[in-house]
Amino acid sequence: MKRHAGRMTRGDVETACPHRAPQLNRAPGLLVLALLLTESAVAGEKVDFVRDVMPAITKAGCNGGKCHGSFQGRGGLRLSLLGFDPEVDYDALVKQGRGRRISLASPGQSLMLQKPLGRVPHLGGKRFEEHDEAYQVLYRWLAAGANPPGNPQIAVERIEVTPGEFVLSPRQSDDLHVIAVWNDGVSRDITEWASYESRDESCAEVSVHGSVTAVSSGRSAITVTYMGQVAAVTVTVPYGNAAQVVNFVPANFIDELISKEWRKLGLTPEPIAGDYEFARRVFLDITGTLPTRDEIEAFVASNDPNKRSVLIDELLQRPEYVDYWATKWADLFRVHRRYVGDKGLWTFWNWVRTAVRENWPADRLAREILTSRGSLFTNGATAYYYVDAKPEELAETTSQLFLGVRLQCARCHHHPYEVWSQEDYYGLANAFTRMELKDNGDGGRYGGAKLLRTTAKPNRDRRVAMQVEPSAFGNPLASELNTDVREQLAEWITADDNPFFVRSFVNRYWSYFMSRGIVEPVDDLRATNPPSHPELLVALADEFTANGKDFKQLIRTICNSRVYQLAGNPAPHEDRDGMFYTHHRFRRISAAVLLDAVSQATGTEEEFAGLPKGTRAIALPDPAIPSYFLDTFGRSVRNSPCECATSEAPDLSQALHLLNSDDLSKKIRSSGGRIQRLSKEAVAPSEAVDDLYYATFGRPASVTEKEVAVKLLETSTSPQEGLEDLLWVLLNSTEFVFNH
């Protein structure tokens, strides 16, 4: 797939981190001699503004987002972010301010040198010394006459970083080497001029010179940036010596690839989860619903060696699967009446449910929504163009949802940690300019729905800030009149050779089942945010493509792996963040799933305004339906296409709600609830305890747990009060609130 690598012609800034200039150790005598030579003989040397001066300014941090590269500039000087526009920067340094920033007659007295040397007051502080290479380059450029940029088309085509991966022991160091390849064929070692950053400094650190030092066990990435090009190098610090993984028999390619990493890292996985643990986990992950006691007992009692695969297939056919996964996609598509009104909400919601129920493949899902047209009341997919009405918003949402690429930075400037430019951003935005919403001519008889239709040429009302031809990340899209550019965009997005599309889907789904993506955040796929398991990401994407981009088959592949079926561990000694999948991570179940679980455990039904009693929380069409519980536990408000719009992080208000909520108390004491039934049927204490454990934890109580619980019931004022107290305790436990 073609990727844009051209130089920016417009660009300002938002954020970046200044770096100190590289230090060169030289004897004082040689330094004096070098400076004397610079004043005379070196004055005639030609220093290239683009290849030499811009990297020196960037390395010194002068054009970073916190300095002169900021949107407003600093101290009256504004440079392009990280040197993405050399021509603009040349004018700013040489011509603006009446040329006072440079002195060709006495280069060493130029303000652009005196300020970063700290000899003239400078808000940015001291940036380099006279013996630093950055100073020497700038001085030679001034002494040679401050030549302007030569060929404006000259740009770095790519950077090559070696080695591609480090495997280091703690406190061991090694060096990076970086080569820049320019589009005119010139190659140059730019190790000293590149900028470096560690994604996880608790694992590995990197110096301004590209020297990498391992700190502690784990995996990090070193990002390398230079003149608009980016690369990343993985640093692996093993937990111990390479080890054999015993008692682990791979079931598919997932297990083979991940166990290979365990051996490299010296890690030992948890054993395979027991049937009780697996059943509860897979019910929650596939249907968002707790299993009943009968379902658990039947599964555990089965002697079928393939019973786990059979259960997975069965769950994928249940109506709860449709409810649960339609809600997940509704969160991402932002199904909400604030955008489309009450009637539009239901057509949008039903369209999403249809896609899930019929198991549309990923490419059909994307094409149907991207190329939608007609009335919102007959084609719910058109709501996509109501949620985001502006071409710029549509470009950002489409890129993030279907490609896993965050383009927002490129709206104002070249993305500082990617290759995407403003041309890429506005090229994609211009794919959405040939559209309009028109009255349908029904006189309001059918709710006044508007028709989404395409136009022969760009709609003046949808004009964007930069007029460029429609394109998809450097791939031109036809711009002939009467052409629906969205058709070509959808074809490009869903093409089998577009790695972003399938990788974004498999990474997102992997995170749903494994609690973290192979790339994190899941919708931020870029060179400087490399996958923790690159081979696995490629293999999953290839498998997804080979299976027709079938979501259910992707779920089968993940859930049938032994890695998915490992036992949970709330406090692992190693692999604490779960990056290497040696155990199943504990994670709080989502707001809607938790509310349904509470209702199921207490034997009650939730009531939502305007909906039939018993409507499940995972089947609600939008978050405008009031629910204090769902708000407290972080349901998505559907204001962003980001997974971060939904919160599953536990907090104090949630704990207090479970402990003190009148609503929860009413459910526990409900006249038609589980406790009332157990009391009326005079169920034996031992059996009642098991009933509550199955209802909450999906398993029978252990011997010790049963002894303690039975004693509680026998010493309570009444059996019912004892059962109420026990259920309250179970509902407040980690084992209930978390999936594991």
N, C-alpha and C positions, 0 to 999 in steps of 0.2 A: 504494500500500500504506500502510495506516495505521501511524503510528509514535507511540509513547508520548512525551508531552512534559509529563507532569504533575509536580507538585512531590513530592519525597520526603517520606514521613512517618516513615521510620526511616533512619538512616544514620550510619555512623561512617567510619573511614578507614584508608587504608594509605599511599598515596603522593601527593604533590603538591609543587609547587615554590613557595615563598613569593616574592612579588615586592615590590619597594619601591613605596611610594605615589607617585602622580603629583606632580610638583613644580609649584607655581605661583609665578611670579616677581612679587613685589609690593614696593613701596617700604616701607621700615621705618615711615615715618610713617603710611601707610595701614594697615599691619598693626596698629599700636597702636590706631588709631581703630576698626578692625574688631573687635578684642578687647574694647574698651570697650563698643561697641555690643552685642556678643554678651552681655555680662553683664546688660544691661538690656532693650533693646527686643526683641532676638532671642529672649529667653527664652520668649516666647509662641508662636514659630513652630512649626508642626507638621512634624515630620520623620517620614516613613514608615519603619518598621523594616525592612520587606521591600524596598522600592524604594531606600532610601537607606543605611540602617545596614549591612545585610548586604553590599552591594557594597563599602562602605568597608572593612569588616573583611576581606573577601576580598582586595581590592587590596593591603592592607597586609601580607598573608601570614599573618594571625593564625590562620586556620582551615585552613592547609595541612597536608599529611600529616607535615611535619617539625616542626610546632608544635602548637597546641592542637587541631588537627583529627586528630591521630594517634589510634589506637585507645585508647591509655591516657590521652590528653590530656597536658598539660604544666603543671607547677606547680600541680596541683590543679584546673585548669580544662580542661574537655573540651568542644569545640565540634563540630558536625557538619562533615564534610568539605566544604570550599568553600561552606558555607552552605546545604546542601541541606535542612535542617530548621530554619527560623526559630523555630518555637515552642520547640523544645528549646534553641536558642541563647539565646533571650530569658530562659528560666528560668535558664540557666547564668550569664548576665551579671548579671541583676537580683536573682534570688531565692536562688540557691545561695550558700554561704559566708556565710550570715547577711546577705546584701545588702551586704557590705563592698566590693564592686568598684565601686559607684557612690555618688556623693554628689549628691543632688538639690539640697541646700542650697548646695553649692559645687561645681558641675560640674567645674571645672578641677582640683580636687583628687581626682577619682575615680581609683581605681587603674587602671581600664581606659584612662585617658589618661596617667597619670603613668608607668606602666611602659613603654609603647611610646615615650614621649618620652625615656626613659632617665633620668628623675629618681629613680626607685626601681629597685633592682636587678631585672634582668629577663633571664632566660636567653636570651630571643629577641633581645636587643639592641635597638637603637633602630630603630623602624619608621617614624616620621614626625616632622615638625617642626610647630610650632604654625601655621605659615603654609600647611601642606599641606591640600588639600581634604578628605582623609580625616579629619584632626583636626577641621576645621571642622564637618563633618557630624555626627560623634560628639558634639562639644560642643553643637551646637544641639539634638540629640536629647535629651541629658541636661537641658539648660536648659529644654526644653519639657515635662519631666516623665517622660522615658523611656517614651513610649507603647508599649504592646505591639503585636504584629502585629494588623492589622485583620482583613480577610477572609482566613481560612486557605486559601481556594482560589485566591487571587491567585498567579499564577506567570508567568514569562516563557514565551511561546508559541514565539518564535523570535527569532533575531538576523539582521539583514540587514547584510552587509559589502560595502562598495564601495571600490575596484573589485574585480571578481571575479578579475582576473589582472593582474599587473604584467609588463611587458617592459622591463627596465632595463639600462643599460650599467654596467660596473663603476664603483663609487663614486657612482653616481647614487642619489638618494633620492626617496621619495614617501610620502604619508600614507594610512593606512587611515581609514575612517569607519564607525562601527558604530552601528546603530539597534536598540534592543530593542523588541519588540512584545509587550505583555502580553495575557493572555487576557481582560482587561476592555476591550480596545480602546485602551489608553494606549500611545503610542509615545514613546520618549525617546532622545536622543543619548547613548550611554554609551561613547563612544570612550575617554575618560579612565579609565573604570572597568573596562573589559574587560581580560583578561589575554592576553598574546601570547607565542608561542614559535615559533622557527624550527626546522623539521625538519632543516635542514642549514645550519649557521652558516658553513660554508666557502663557501657559495654566496650566502646572504643573511642579514642580521641584522635584528632588529626591536627597537625601544626599548619601554619600558614605556608610552609614549604612542601606540604604533602607527605609528611612523615606520619605514619599511622601507628598508634600504640594501643595494644589490647589492655583493657582495664579489668573486666570481669567476664564470666561465662555468659554466653548468649549470642545474639546476632544483631549486627547493626549494618548500616549502609553509609558509605562516604559519598556525598554528592560533590561533583566537580562541575564548576561553571566557568565558562570563558567566552566572552564576546557573543552572547546569545545562544551558545550551544551548551548542552548539559549531558552529563553521564553519571553513572553511579557504580560503585564498587562494593561488593558485599564483604563484610568482615565477620568471620565465624570464630568464636572463642569456645572450644569444647569444654564440657563439664568434667570430662575425664578422658582416659584413653579410649580409643575405639573399642567397642565391645560387641559381642554377639547378642542378638535379641532372641532370647529363648522363650519357648512356650507361646510363640506368636506365629500363627499360620496365616499368611496373607490370603484374603478372599478375592481381591481384585487389584488393579494397578494403583489405586490410592494407597493401599497397605504397603505395596512394594516400594513406592517412592518415598513414603514417609518413614518406613522402617530403615531405609538406606540412610536417611538423615540421623535417625537415632544412633545408628552404628558410628557415623562420623563424629557425632557429638558426645558419645559415651553415655547415652541416656537409656534408662530402662522404663518401659511403659507400664501402666497399671494393668492388671488382669482384665479379661473380658467381663463386662457387667453381667450380673445374674438376671434371670428372667423377670423378676419383679421390677428391678431398676430399669431394665431395657423397655419393658412394656409401658411404664409410666412415661418415660422419656419420649418414645416414638409416638405415643398417642398425642402428647402435648405438641411435639414438633410438627406433626403432619396434620392434625385436626384441631389443634388448640383446645383440646377437650380431655378431661381426665377419664381414664378407663373406669368402668363399673367393676364391682367385685366379681360378678359373674364372668365378665370378659377376662379379667386377670386370672381367675382360677382355671378357666378353660384353657387359656394360653399356657400357663405353667404346667398343667397336667398333661398337655399334649406331648407325645413321644415322636412327633414328626421332626426329623433332623433339619428340615427346611422351614420350620414353623415361623422363624423370624421373617424370612422373605415372604411367606404367605401372609403374615400380619401386615407387613408394609403394603403389599398389593391391595389387601382388603381396605386398609385405611384410605388409600388413594381414591377409592370409589365411594366413600361416604359423603353425604351432604354436608357434614361439618367441614370437610376439606374445602368445599366450595366457599362456605362462609368465611373460613379463616384466611384463605389465600386471596379471596376477593378483597377482604379488608386490608391485607398487606399492600396489594396493588392500588387500592383506593387511596391509601395513605400517600403513596408515591405520586399518583396522578392528581392528588388533591381534590378528590370528590367532595364538594362542599357547596351548600346552597348559597353561600356568599358570592360565588362566582356565576352561578347559573340559575338561581331561583329554585323554588320548590319543585316545579315540574321537571325542570332540567336536571335537578339532582337525581330524580328517579330514573330518567333515561340514561344518564351517565352511569349510575350505580348498576343498573341492569345490564348495560353493555359490558362492564367489567366482569360481572358475575357470569355472563354468557361466555366470555373469553376463558374464564377459569373452568367453568363446568364442561365446556367442549374441548378443553385442553389445547387451545390454539398454540401452535409453535411460536417461538419468540419472534421470528421474522414476520409472521402474519400479524401478530399483536402490534408490532412497530409500524408496519405498513398501513394497517387499518386506521390507526390513530393519526399518523403523519399525513396521510393523503385524504383524510375525511373531508366531506363537503355535504351540503344540504342543510336540513332543518335540525336544530338541536332536539326537537321533540320526536323526531323519527330516527335520528342517528346520534346516539349518545357520544360517539367518538369525537364529534365536533366540539364537545365541551373543552377539549384540549386547547382550543383556540379562544376560548372565553377565559380560562384560568390565566393564561398568559396572552395578552392581546398584542403586545409590541414585538416586532421582529427580534430585537435584542434579547428580550426575555425568552422568546421561543428558542433562540440559538443556545442560550445558556441551559435551559431545561432539557432540550433535546440531547445536547452533548452529555449532560450529567446523567440523565436517565438511561439512554441507550448506548452510550459509549464509555461511561465511567470517567469522563474527562471534565474537569472544572475549568471553564473558560473565562470566568468572571474577571480575572486580572487583566486579560487581554483586551477588555473593553476600553481601557484607558492607556495601556502601555504593553509592550512585549512582556509576556509572562516571565517573571524572573527565574523561575525554576523549571521551565519547559521551553519547547521550541515554538510554541504557538505565538503568533504575532497579531497585531490589530487587523492585518489583512485577512488572517484566518478567521478572526472573530466576525468581522463585518461581511466577509464572503459568505459565511454560514447564515448570518442574519438576513442577508439579501435574498436568501432562498425562500424567505417568508414574506416578501413584499408584494407578491402578486395575488393578493387576497382581499376580500372585502365582505362585510356583513351588510346585507340589504334586507329591507322589509319584504316579507313574502307575499304581500298583497291580499292577505285574508281579512284585512280590516279589524284585526284583533280578535276575530271569532274563535281562534284556536290558541289564545294566549299570547298572540303577538310575537311568535317565534321569528327570529331572523334566519336568513339563509346564508350559509357560508359558501362563497363561490370564488373561483379563481378569476383573474383579470388578464387581459391580453398583454399588458405591460405593467411595470411596477406602479403600485398605487401611491399617489403623491402623499396621501395621509399616512403612509407607512414608511416614509423615507427615513433612512438611517444616517448617522453622522458621517460615515465614510462611504462614498459611492465607489464600490468595486464590483466586479462581476461575481455572480453567485458561484460559490465553490464550497467544497467540503474538505477542509484541512489540506489545501493545496491542489485538490482534484477539481478541475473546472466542471461546472454544471451548465448545461445548455441554457443560453439566454435568449433564444429566438422568441419572437412574439408568438402569443397563443400557446406557449409551452408551460405546463404546470411543473415548475422547477422542483416542487416537493416530490413528484414521482421519481425523479432521478436521484434526489437526496435519499429517499427511502430505499431505493435500489442499492445505492452505494453503502448506506449504513448496514443493511442486512446481508450484503455480499459475503460469501464464504471466505473470501480472502481479506476481509476486514477484521483484524484481530481484536480490535477494541470491542466490537459488538458482542461476540460470544464470550470473551473474557470478562466483560462487565457483568453479564448475566450469571455465569458460573461462580464468579467471585462473590456476588451478592447472595446467591443461594447457599453457597458453602458457609457463609457467615451465619445464615439463619439456623443451620444445623450444628455448626462447630463453634459458635459464640464469638468468632473473630474471622475476618476475611484473610485470604492469602495475601491480599493487599489491604492495608488499613490506612485511612478510611476506605470503605468499599467502593465509593464513587470518586476516587482520586487516583486513577491509573496514570502514572507518568514515569519518565525515566528516572527521576530523582526520588521516587517512592517505590523502590523495587519490591517484587513479591518475596515473601519469606521462603517460598518453595516454587521457584520459577518452572521447574519441570512439571510439577503437579498442575499448575495453572494451565500450562500448554496442553497437557494430557486431558484435563477435564474439558477444555475448550474443544479439542479435537473430537472427543467422545460425544460431546453435546452436538456438534455439527454432524457427525456421522449418524446420529440418531434423529436427525431432522429437527434439531433444536427443541426437543420434546421435554417440557418441564417435569412431567411425572417420571420419565425415564431418568432424568438427572437426579431426582430425589431418590429413586431406587438405587442408583449407583452409589450415592453418598451413604444412605442408610444401611445398605448391605455390606459396607466396608467394616472391617474389624476395628479400624480407627474410630469410627463413629460409635461403635459398640463397647469401647473401653469403659471401665468403671470410672465414676466421678471421684474427685479428690478435692475437698474444699481448701486444703492447705498443703499443697505439694512442696517438697523440699527443693526440688529443681523445676525448671520450666514453669515458673510461677505465673507468668502471664499467658501460658497456654500456647505460645507461638509454635511449639514443636509437636503439639497434639499428643502428648504422652498420657493424657488423662482427659476425661470429659469435664469441662469447666462448669462450675455452678453459675447459674445466671438467673436473675429474678424474672419470673414469667411476666408477660406484658399485662397492661392494665385490664384490657378486655378479657383476656384468658383468665386472669386472677379473679375477676368479678364472677365470671361463669363458674370457676372452680369453687368459690365460696358458696354460691347458690347450690351447686351440685352436692357439695359436702354437707350442707345444712338441710338439704331436701326441700329447698324453696325455689320460687320463681321470681325473677327481677321484673319490676314494672318500669317501663320507659314511657314518657309522655307521648301520646299520639300513636302508640304502637301496641299490638296485642300483648296481653300478659304472657310471660314466658319467652318473649323475644330475647334471644341470647345477645350478649354484648358483642360477640365477634361477628354478629350479623347486622350491626347498626349501619345505616347508610352514610351518616356523617357525624362529626363531633358537635354539631349544633344541638343535638339531643341532650338535654341536661343530665348530668350525673356527677355528683361530688366525688364519688369513689373513683371514677375514670379520670377525672381531672387531677385528683390527688396522686394517683399512681402513674401519671405521665402519658396519657393517651396522645396521639398525634393531633395537633391542631390543624394540620394540613395547610400550612402556609409556606412550605418549602419542599422541593423534590428530593431533599436530602434525608437519609436514614436518621440523621440527628434530630429530626422533627419529633421523633418518638423517644421518650426517655424510659430506660429500664433500670436506672440507677436508684438504689434504695436510699431513702432519706428519713429524717426524724418524723416529719408529718405523716408519712405512711405508717411508721411503727406506732405512732400515737393513735392513728385511725383504727388500726386493727386491735389495739388494746382497749380503747375507750369509746368506740363508735356505738351510738344508739342503734344505727341501722344494722350493724353486725349482731348486736344483742337481740334485736327483734328477729333476725333470721334464725339464730340459735334457738330461741324460745318460741318460734312460730308454732301455731296450733296444728298445722299440717306438716310440720317439718320432721326431720330424722329423729331428733331427740324425743319428740312426742310419740312417734311410732314405736321406738324402742321401749319407752316407758309403758305405753298402753299394752304392748305385747308381752310385757314382763320378761324380756329377754335376759338370760343369765348374764351376770356381770362379765364373765370371761368372754362370752360371745359378743356382748355389746362393745367391749373394748376392741375386739378384732374388727367389728363392723366400722367403727370410727377410724381405725387405722387404715383399713382398705379405702374408705371414703376420702381420706386426706393424703396418705402416703402411698397408696397403691400396693400395700403389702400387709401381712398380719403382724401383730405386735410380737416382739421378741419375748423370750421367757422373762427376762428382767423387767422389760417395759410392762408386760402384762401383770406381773406381781405388784408393781408400784401403782398401776392404774386401778386394779381391782381393790387394793387397799384404800385408795382415794374414794372409790364408790361406796365401799362399806362403811367408811367413817364420815360420809357426808350426811347432812341433815335429811336428805331424801335421795333416792336413786336418780331422780330426774335432775336434781341440782348437781349431783356428782357428774352425771353425763354432760351437762351443760358446761361445767368447769373444765372437764377433760377436752371437750371439743374446742373450747376457747383456746386452751393451751396448744392444741395441735394446729389450729389455724394460724397461730402466731409463731410457729416454728419455721426455721430455715428450710427444713425438709419439705414443707408444704409450699412456701412462698417461692422457692427456687426450683428450677428444673435442673437435673443433675444426671 
